[in-house]
Amino acid sequence: MIYWYGVSDKEAAAKALPALNHVMSFPTTIFIGRDGKVRKIHTGFSGPGTGKYYEEFVADFNKTMDQLLAEK
């Protein structure tokens, strides 16, 4: 397991999570299943001021979290 504790190590991150090698957006949220595999990557942020985009983000986030929490 790799812990970064606030250190920006692009080489270690690319090795541990190769799917993020070309992600250029901030913030980036990585959803990881109980088996340790990446299930979904979400980039960017839609805040409450974006109206329907925020509502869609919240609904999708909650759906993804419910699916991950339901894993055995």
Secondary structure by P-SEA (a helix, b strand, c coil): cccccccccaaaaaaacccccccccccbbbbbccccccccccccccccccaaaaaaaaaaaaaaaaaaaacc
